[in-house]
């Protein structure tokens, strides 16, 4: 039965197969939120089209201020409830921080719930609810986790080559394939969208240089996870990132995360067809995931994303719509 214990500790317990507990946890936000200065230039990788805002005197790329004043009123509450899986990883932590700054109800499914408090501070349960669970174990995916969830962003992953992150059977096969399969199988049919973060090169894992990266199967298993999502019947969007840069900010707190920037490499190149080979800022990948939640044209689509020097649209949804559209038309 559920039992209540000290603040910032798991407060509801359920038996599981792996660790024998599902834990529901609430944490509350102690400080005003600051939005990141994520400035991107919208470009199509093949046509190299730049979309900008014109003034009477010159063409200007729209940007956001580096941060929002403490007096800035919070965004109105969203009707969405977004479950983030892998929410303390390099991309996931930025996704969660940005969702909270947008006043979007967020849930986390984590193997280690202690990381949530250090990264995101105390949050009201209406804002952030944390569940303990491991996608590698189907019995951990209690149906209660998904009650009321409208969207899912899956940011799970591990290293391509054997490392300490493989400890505890955290291999590409177990995480990128079996974990994704188990998660998708547990999702309710009423889900409005699942966003899956994947990798460029997944369709070319037998070809050089991708075959080197795939020596232990990471690209093959990511592709298997993608295909399971596509064949699930659920509305989906897949974001294939280039080599990830900027972070992970594993020792940062929420307010520091929200002020993270990509430096000069804020421009975004978006494409389809698995042709990109460059790097992608974790900040850009996180923003692409959040934008795709509400842009209807991204449903059923797969995109590759890279980051290069330049300015861009920040969190401007209209500019992201242009970016996605440009990629689809190339």
C-alpha positions, 0 to 999 in steps of 0.5 A, a space after each residue: 500500500 502507499 505510504 507517506 515518508 519525509 519530504 523529497 523522498 518517494 511517497 508512494 510504493 508499489 511492488 515491481 519486478 526489478 527493484 520491487 518498488 514503484 515510487 511516486 514523488 513530488 518536488 516543488 520549485 523554489 525560485 523564479 524561472 529563467 528561460 534559456 537564450 536559445 537562438 537558432 537560424 532556420 536552415 534547410 540542409 540541402 537548400 540552405 534556405 534562411 528564414 528571417 524577419 524583415 524590417 523596413 531597413 534590413 533583414 533581421 533574424 528574430 532572437 530572444 533575450 538572454 533571460 526573462 525578468 523575475 517580474 515576467 508573469 508565468 506562462 498560462 497553464 497548459 492542458 498537456 501532461 508530458 511524461 519524460 523518460 530519461 529526464 535526468 540525462 543530457 537531453 532529458 534534463 533540458 527537456 524537463 527544465 524547459 517544460 517546467 519553465 513553460 508551465 507544462 505539467 511534467 512527469 518523470 520516469 527514472 531509475 534513480 529518483 534522487 537525481 530529480 531533486 538535485 536537478 529540478 529542486 522542489 516542485 509542486 506535485 501539479 507541476 512535476 511528479 516523479 515515478 521510479 521505474 526502469 523501461 528495461 523491465 516491463 513490470 516496472 511500467 505500472 499503468 498508473 504512471 500513464 494515467 492522464 499523460 497526453 504526450 511522451 518524450 523518450 530521451 533514454 540511451 547509453 554509450 555506443 562503446 562499453 563504458 561504466 554506463 553499461 554497468 547493470 546491463 545498461 547496454 544498447 540492446 537493453 536500453 535502445 531496443 528492449 527499453 523502447 519496445 517495453 515503453 511503447 507497449 505500455 503506452 495508452 492508445 489515447 496518447 496524442 504523441 510520442 517523441 523519440 530521440 534517436 541518432 543520425 546514421 541508424 539506416 547506415 550502420 553497415 556502412 563506413 564510418 557508421 559501422 565503426 560506431 555500430 560495433 556493439 550494435 547501438 545504431 542497429 538497436 536504435 533503428 529497431 526502437 524507431 521501427 517499433 514506434 513507427 509500427 505501434 499505431 501511436 502518433 509519433 515524431 522521431 528526432 535523430 540527433 547528430 553527435 551531441 554537444 553542450 552538456 550533459 549538465 549533470 551537476 547543475 540545478 534547475 535555474 542553471 539549466 534554464 540559463 544554459 546556452 549553445 554559445 555561437 553554435 545556435 543555428 539549426 540544420 534540419 533534414 530528412 533521409 538520414 543524410 546529416 553527419 555533424 553535431 547537434 547541441 543538446 539544447 537544440 535537440 530538447 527544443 525540437 522535441 518540445 516544439 514537435 509536441 504541438 506542430 501537427 505537421 511533424 506527426 509521423 515524421 522523422 528528422 535529423 538535426 545538426 547545430 552550426 554557428 548562427 542565430 535562430 528562433 529560440 522558442 518561437 513556434 512559428 519559426 520552428 514550423 518553418 524549419 520543419 516544413 523546410 526539411 519536409 520540402 527538401 
